[in-house]
Amino acid sequence: MFIDTAKIHIKAGDGGNGSVSFHREKYVPDGGPDGGDGGNGGSVIFIVNNNLLTLMDYRYKERLIAEKGQNGKGSNMTGKTGEDLYLEVPPGTVVKDAETGKVLVDMTALGQRAVLAQGGRGGKGNSRFSSSTRRAPKFAQMGEKGEERFILLELKSIADVGLVGFPNVGKSTLLSVVTAAHPKIADYPFTTLSPNLGIVRRQDHSFVLADIPGLIEGAHKGAGLGHDFLKHIERTRMLVHVVDASGIEGRDPLEDYSKINFELASFSEKLAGLPQVVAANKIDLPGSFENIERLKVALEPKGVKVISVSAATNSGMNELLDEVFATLEKLPIGDKAEVVQMELSIPIQIDLNSFKVKREGSTYTVTGPAVDKIMRSVNLNDRESLGYFQKMCKQKGILKELKRKGMVEGDTVRIGGVEFENIE
């Protein structure tokens, strides 16, 4: 089965918590704070693997989580960093934000990496909060949460050559003849419901050939499975346009050629500009000679080569492949052959200093990333930690905003699920 889309939820590892610890040693009764930092959480990293052809691995894996960072320990020991989670995808995988549909990254090149969810930073141990006025801090910072997001993976097959044409013109049979692929073949339309890939080898040269399911009129508008089919040939370097030269089913091959090209051009300008070779198939059947002459008269003056073939009898295949190889040699290889050793980070756009204040009578509720960050750093049972909490609320502008909203003495302020009474 060819899986070309998958929706998954990815989550980076949370950072480990900082440690609250004090140096304990014989004859050193008042050792200072020595709590270590928590380790950073692992990130979720996508990497291109040229040996993969489908997104099958993600069909039953809807939630993927990187490893958490370990908590800090005494003696200033930092927690272990969580292992990154590497997710391999085939070349041609487009990664989108599932909620907005925005393209986050286009995975096309061998070795390309993209960090789609950044691991949370480890929290600071209590030794990091020591100062000249705070000699023995009894609080530490909790680790940050790892980023998480729903993403949509969409695979656009990267093949060198795409086979296009109406249903039942012989594309699958042609693919099976020139490659080792074994597509499902039968004498009725729409046998092929998913793209089949095969490799054509000749001495030291080879190319990937994709049999694209039969198109129908209106495919560019989504008729049938139009959009699903057409996206698989957007990245091919050239097309082999297969037509039924016999017209045995009452179809006109020249008219079919024009209709298919109209669908390609309506879907994408790039598709319309791809070089084409016409494979006039079924020359073993009566009536094909006259139609082939018509095709040549109409198309070859425009630079479109028409090759007479019979996929059923293997006739004309060498000439067709010679023409395809000759055309490919003149075309740029593009991103497919590039080896890119790079790592791209796709951050989730969150302002860590942002917050909101909502007033309901004499109660003020403060929410947002800034509040979450402060609450991870405090121990509300420790007086010094409460002092640090008040200091951070002032620095972040939270107190100023509360007063602007009308807070007076005696009002209730709710932050991080904890209620405080305002005393001036």
PyMOL commands that set and color helices and strands:
alter all, ss='L'
color gray80, all
select helices_A, chain A and resi 56-58+126-129+171-178+219-221+226-233+253-267+269-272+288-302+317-329+334-337+369-375+383-395+398-404
alter helices_A, ss='H'
color red, helices_A
select strands_A, chain A and resi 5-11+44-48+63-65+85-89+93-97+103-107+110-117+148-155+161-164+196-202+205-211+238-244+276-281+305-308+339-345+356-360+363-367+412-415+418-421
alter strands_A, ss='S'
color yellow, strands_A
deselect
rebuild
show_as cartoon
